[in-house]
Amino acid sequence: MDFRTAVTELGLGLRNLAAGANVTVRDLSAPAQNPLSVAVTQGDGTLTWPAWTLPWIRALGTGASAVERIAVRREAMIADAYETVLEITDSKGSRLLVPVAAARVGVPAARSAVAARRAGLAGAAPAAVTEAATHAGLWVGTASIQAISEAHSGPLTTNVALGFTIQLETNVVSRIVTTNRIPNGLSRTSVSMTPTPTGSEFHLRLLLHVDAAGQTRLLKEVIQMWKPGTTTNDVDGVAVVDQPGQEVLVTDDSKIGQFAGVTARDGVPVGRRLSTAAFDFADNELPLAGNFAIGGTVRGTNTMSATFARNPFRHKYHPDHGKGHDIKRIIQLQFVAPPANPPPGYGERLVDGLYLETINGLHRTNIVVGGTFRLKRVTTTAELNPQP
């Protein structure tokens, strides 16, 4: 059973060709730490993935068969590679040995930092920084907004001493002029910033990239491309691979033509474009502070000036909408600890967390929204816009 770096789950097929027997599967590396899990279906139909702690036994009748779902929890691996042998025996004297191997996804620099930190070397990277580097790659997911603060929750008060402003308004259709008296001291007090549950969820698509140093960036668009490999001649003059081809991630539009497509459309190789309409900023990348690690938090500020070309309150052809509002969105993603019996790959290819955003500029008070998010790693490519 070879999980390599990409496979999370494999099936172990068992079939009894003789009379009924009990089949026992044990890990010959025990009591060494085992990062394997076996799928277990509970009485209510819920699928759980408990860690493999004891030999397990399956009763197979004559001619019966079963497929055991075995997964590797790479976040529980203490080395870059894991190898063991599974022993399968039955009550009739049969004995089979199945080798198992898995490799941990990560970046060489990050793995070196892990080793240095475990060895207690001076200057070793903090645990959160090191873990963030092992999460290098592109993560795609969704934030589900489930609560929002009520900007009109506080009592409305008027300071009469400040007087009123007289404003004349002409109806564009009837041409009737009306007089409006606008209080100068109109305000709300004790406005709650605590989000309250909404009637339904609102979804925001998230694109995050983590580089080899653990730096997280919020992306609004990224294109998966292909960098062809190169060859050289060996001592016998035979062409051999010098640099293998690899998938690349491009956020700089000027670099698109320097790479090949990663998929085919109408017989033509093209890139795979991933984007989100939920965020907009001048470049395609917004650096986030903090660490992309379980229990960690990343945050950043998406600022959109009133004169920004794509400010949603501007309209190219409307004379009253030549200028928008200064909008500031403070975005925070907090990564939560894994649940009990987490699914395979949690913390390595799948993460959950809490989403919090404060919006300034749309109302005289801040608006706070909250919810949850889930991200999946779609590629382990640690570099954006590499050299061709």
N, C-alpha and C positions, 0 to 999 in steps of 0.2 A: 504494500500500500504506500504509494509515493504521493504525498501531498504537495511536494515542492514548495514554491512560494505563493502560488496562485489558488490552489485547491483548498477549500475549507472542509468539505464533507465527502466521504467515500462510503460505499456500501460493502459490507462483508457478507457474502452469500454463504449460507449453510444449508446443506441438503443431506438427509439421512437416507442412505441406500439400503440399509438393513432393518432389523427390528427396532422398535422404539428405544430411544436412548436419551440420556441427559448429556448435553454438550456443555463443556466448561471452557471459558476463554479467560486466560490470565496473562498479565504482563510480566515477562521474565525480568524486567528491570526493577520491579518492586523490591524494596520500598522506596526507590528513587522517585523524585517528583515526576508525575505523569501529566502532560498537558492535554490528554485526550478526554473526550466526552462521548457518551453513548445516549442516543435518543431514547427517551422514556415517555410513553403516552399515559397520562393520568386517567383516573376514572371518569372525569368530566370531558375527556377528549383533548385536554390541553397537552401540548408537546413541550417537554422540558429537556434540558441538556445538563444533567448533573455530571460533576467531575468523576472520572474513573478512579475509584478508591479501592474496590475489592474485585476479586474474580467474579464473573457473573455466569449464571447457569441458565440454559434454555432447554426445555423439554421438547424433543422432536419425535413425533410418531413415525411409524413405518412409511417411508416415501415422502415424509413431510419436508418442507423447506422454509427458510426464513432469510430475510436480508436485514442485517443489523446496520443501522446508520451510525457511523463513527465520524467524529469531527475533531479537528485540532484547534485548541485555544492558544493561538500564538502569543497573546498577551501574557500567558502563564509560563512561557518558555524562558529559561534562565540563560540560554546560550543561543547562538545564531542557528544552530542545527540541532535537531532532535532525532535520535534513532533508538529503536527498541525492537523486540521480537515478541509477537503474540503466540502463545502456545494454545492450541485447540485440541482438547482431548474429549473422549466420550467414555461411557461406562463399559464399552466393548473392547477397550485396549487400543483404540486408534489415537495417533498423536501427529499433529501437523504443526509446522512452524511458519509463521507469516511475518516477514520483515516489514517494519514501518519506518518511514523517514519523512521529515518535514523541515522546512527552512523558514526562518523568520524574515518578514519583509522589513527592510530598513535601509538606512544610508550608511556607508562605511564610516564616515566621520562621526555619525551619531553612535554607531556601535563601539567605536574606539573610545568615545566619551563615557559610554556605559561601563566599559571594562575599567577605565581609569577611575571612575567614581567608586566602583565596587572594590577596587584595589586600594582605595584610600589615598590616591596620589594627590599631591598639592595642585591646586588650580583646576581640579576636576569640575565639570559643569554641574550646576544644580540639577536635582532630579527632574523637576518640571521642564527645564530647558532641554535636557537630554531626551525626555519622553516626547516633547514636541517635535524634535528632529526626526524621531522614528516614525512620525506620522506624515512624513514628506509625501507630497502628491496632491492631486486634485480631488476635492470633496464636493459632492453635489447633494443637495437635499432641500428640505422645505421647513420654513418656520410657520407654525400655525398660531395665529393671533387669536387669543381666547378671552382677553380682557382689555379694557381701556378706561382711563380716568375720565371723569365727567367734568368738563371745563365749566359747566353751568351749575355745579353742585352747591356753590356757596351763595349766601344771601346777597341780593342786589341792593346797594345803598347809594344814596345821592347826597352829596354835600351841597346844600342849598346856598351856602355862603359864597360858593365859587360862581354862582350865577349861571346864565345860559348863553349859548351862541345862537344868533338868529341866522337861519339859512333859508334862502329863497330857492324853490325848486319849480322848474317849468316842465309841465307834462309835454312830451314830444309829440303827442297826438292831438290833444285838445288845446294845447298852448295855454292852459290855465295855470296861473302862478299860485303856489301855496307857500305858506310860511311855516317853517319848522323850528321849534325851540329845542335845542340839543343841550342837555345838562353837561356842564363842564366837569362835574365831580362824580360822574357815574362809574361805579366800580363794584366788583364782587370781592367778598372777603371769605377767608377760611375755606378756600377751594381745595378739595382733597386731591392729592396726587396718587392715591391708591387706585390701581385699575380694578374695575368691577366686571364681572362676567358678561360676555356679549351673548346675544341670542343665537349666533352661529359663528363658525370659524371663518377667518380670512387667511389665505395662504400667500406667503412670500417665498419665491424661489431663492435659494442660497447657492452661491458658488464661492468656495474658499480654496486657496492654495497655500500649502506649507512648503517652504524650501528646505534645503539641507541643513541650514542653520537654525531651523525652528521658527523663522519669521512667517507669520500668517498674513495673508492679503485677501481682502474681499474683492471679488471680480464682478464686473458687469457683463463681460464677454470673454470667451477664450475659444480658440480653434485648435483642435487636435490635428496635427500634420505628421508627416513621415520624413525622417532624415535618412536617405539611402546610405548603405554601408560603402566602405571603400576597400580596395584590394591592393596588394603589393606582391612582388615576386619573391619566392624563397630562394635558397642558395642554388636550387636546380632550375631556376627560372620559371617555376610553375606559379600561377596566380593563386594566392591564398587570401583569406579575409584579413584585412588589417583592422578596420573598425566596423563592427556589425551595425546594421541598420537599427534605428530606434525611433520610438514615438516621441514627438516633441509637442510642447504647448506654446501657442503664440498668442500674445495679447497686443503686439505691435503690428498694425496693419501693413506697415512697410516691409515686413519680413515674410509675409505670406507667400510671395512669389519665389522665395529662396528654398522652399521645401516642397515635397510632393504630397499628393492627397493620401489620406489614410483609408478611404472607402471609395466605392465606385458609384457614379450616378450617370445613367445613360451611357455606360461604357467609358466614362471619363473619370480619372481619379480626382477626388475633391476632399477637402478637409471636413471635419465634423465640427459644426459650430454649436457651442453651448452658451446661452445668454439668459439674462434675467431682466425683466422690466421693472423690478421692485426698487432698484437703486440706480442712481445716475451721478456721475462725477466727471471731472475734466478728462482724466485718463481712464484706462480700463482697470486700474488697480488702486485699491485703497489700503495702505498698510494698517494693520491692527496691532495694538500693544497687548502684552500678556502672552500666555503660553497655551497652545493647543494641546492640552493634556487633561486626563481624567481628574476632576476636581479643580481644574484651572479655569481661567476666564480670559477671553479676548474682547477688546473693545476698541472702537474708533469713532471718529466724528465725520459724518458726511455733510459737508457745507455746500450750499447752493446759493450763490449771490443773486440779488434781485435782477442783475443784468445777464445772468447765465443764459446762454443761447437756448437751452432746453428747459428753462424754468417753466413749470406748468401753468403759472399765472401770466405768462406773456403770450401775446398773440400777434403774429407778424402783420396781419391785415386789420387789426382793430386799433384805432387811435388811442383808446383809453387803456389799452393793455400793452403799452410799449415797455413797461417795467413791471417786474413781479415783486415778490417778497423775499427778503433774506430768510432762508430756511436752514435750520441746523438740526440734524438727526444724530443723536448719540446712541450708537448701537452696541449692545453687549450680548455675548453668548457665553453662558456658564455651563461647563461640561459636568454632568452628574456621574456619580458612581454607578457601576453596573448593577442591574437588578439581581435578585436571587435567580440562580440557574440561567445566566444570560445566554442568548443565542450564540452559536459559534461565530467567532470573528468580532465580537463586541470589544471595543477598545482598540481594535486593529484595522478593521474594515467598516465598522459601524459604530457611531457614537450618538448619544442623545443628550439633551440639555434644556436649559431654560433660556428663553429669548426675552430681552427687555430693551425697549427703545423709548427715548425721550425726544419729542419733537418740539422745536422752538421756532416761532415765526408765523404759525398758522392762526394763533389765537393770542390774546393778551396774556394768557397763562400757558404754561407748558402742558403738553398732552403726553401722557405716559401710556404705552401699550405693552402688554406682556403675553407670553404664551410659551410654547415648547418648540423644539426643533429636533430634527433627525438628519444626520449626514451619512452618506456612504462614499467610501473612497473608490473612485472609478479608475484611477491610474496612480502609480507610484513615481511618476516623473517629477523630479525635484527641482528642475530648472525651468524658468520661463524665458522665452525668446533666446534660445541658444545660438551660438555661431553656426552658420551653415557648413 
